[in-house]
Amino acid sequence: MVPLIEHRDRNSEGLNKETLDTKSPIQANAARRHHIRRPQRRVPNWAVYDAALRQRGSLTVWVTDEAIAGWQATPRTTPGGQPHYSDLAITTSLMLRAVFRLALRQTEGLLASILHLLGVDRPVPDHSTIARRASTVTLPAKPRGVRGPMPLLVDRTGLKLCGPGEWLIEKHGTRNRRSWRALPIGLDAGSGRIVAATLTDRGVDDAA
């Protein structure tokens, strides 16, 4: 009985050794696989780099005397309700809301805090007034950086329309004609801002 027990122990040891030596296909080709190195960004001057990172979090608010004087609306001479806040006040509130991605109530609190820190005694439009006047206020147009002729860069790209046809191709293997649309874009070469864009059918060529 003793040799039989030794024989079983040897088999179990050999089985455990084979089990430990077995590798998965991913581990077997690990030595021959191409590894992508992590990109190294070299910073020549850490002091300047740290100062630039701190500057990203700085907040500078500058309010002109004309803006303070025109904060309240001019009394209207026609019959109707008298507005308390000018379009400038509503536009400032909407600008803060868009920049900091705030809700209306948070926008009201931020504007009140800024006026308090500046020491300006002006009323703050509440969130209901901002929501009501946002649909009627006239926002200022984006000013152009260059007066006169503007160097324009025109490019065109294709947009593929995805819909139930793509699902049918994957599910049933059926094929149909793909739908494309062309998107010509005009860029200002100086500022890189998109100044013109349109969407055309694929039958319209670049010359048109």
Secondary structure as the mmCIF struct_conf table of DSSP 4:
data_model
#
loop_
_struct_conf.conf_type_id
_struct_conf.id
_struct_conf.beg_label_comp_id
_struct_conf.beg_label_asym_id
_struct_conf.beg_label_seq_id
_struct_conf.end_label_comp_id
_struct_conf.end_label_asym_id
_struct_conf.end_label_seq_id
HELX_RH_AL_P HELX_RH_AL_P1 VAL A 2 ASP A 21
HELX_RH_AL_P HELX_RH_AL_P2 PRO A 25 ALA A 28
TURN_TY1_P TURN_TY1_P1 ASN A 29 ARG A 32
BEND BEND1 ARG A 33 ARG A 33
HELX_LH_PP_P HELX_LH_PP_P1 HIS A 34 PRO A 39
BEND BEND2 PRO A 44 PRO A 44
HELX_RH_AL_P HELX_RH_AL_P3 TRP A 46 ARG A 56
TURN_TY1_P TURN_TY1_P2 GLY A 57 GLY A 57
HELX_RH_AL_P HELX_RH_AL_P4 ASP A 65 ALA A 69
TURN_TY1_P TURN_TY1_P3 GLY A 70 GLY A 70
BEND BEND3 TRP A 71 TRP A 71
STRN STRN1 GLN A 72 GLN A 72
HELX_LH_PP_P HELX_LH_PP_P2 ALA A 73 ARG A 76
BEND BEND4 THR A 77 GLY A 80
HELX_LH_PP_P HELX_LH_PP_P3 GLY A 81 PRO A 83
BEND BEND5 HIS A 84 HIS A 84
STRN STRN2 TYR A 85 TYR A 85
HELX_RH_AL_P HELX_RH_AL_P5 ASP A 87 PHE A 100
TURN_TY1_P TURN_TY1_P4 ARG A 101 ARG A 101
HELX_RH_AL_P HELX_RH_AL_P6 LEU A 104 LEU A 118
TURN_TY1_P TURN_TY1_P5 GLY A 119 GLY A 119
HELX_RH_AL_P HELX_RH_AL_P7 HIS A 127 ARG A 133
TURN_TY1_P TURN_TY1_P6 ALA A 134 THR A 136
HELX_LH_PP_P HELX_LH_PP_P4 LEU A 139 ARG A 144
BEND BEND6 GLY A 145 VAL A 146
BEND BEND7 GLY A 148 PRO A 149
STRN STRN3 LEU A 152 LYS A 160
HELX_LH_PP_P HELX_LH_PP_P5 LEU A 161 CYS A 162
BEND BEND8 GLY A 163 GLY A 163
HELX_RH_AL_P HELX_RH_AL_P8 PRO A 164 HIS A 172
HELX_LH_PP_P HELX_LH_PP_P6 ARG A 177 SER A 179
STRN STRN4 TRP A 180 ASP A 188
TURN_TY1_P TURN_TY1_P7 ALA A 189 SER A 191
STRN STRN5 ILE A 194 ALA A 197
STRN STRN6 THR A 200 ASP A 201
TURN_TY1_P TURN_TY1_P8 ARG A 202 GLY A 203
BEND BEND9 VAL A 204 VAL A 204
TURN_TY1_P TURN_TY1_P9 ASP A 206 ALA A 207
#
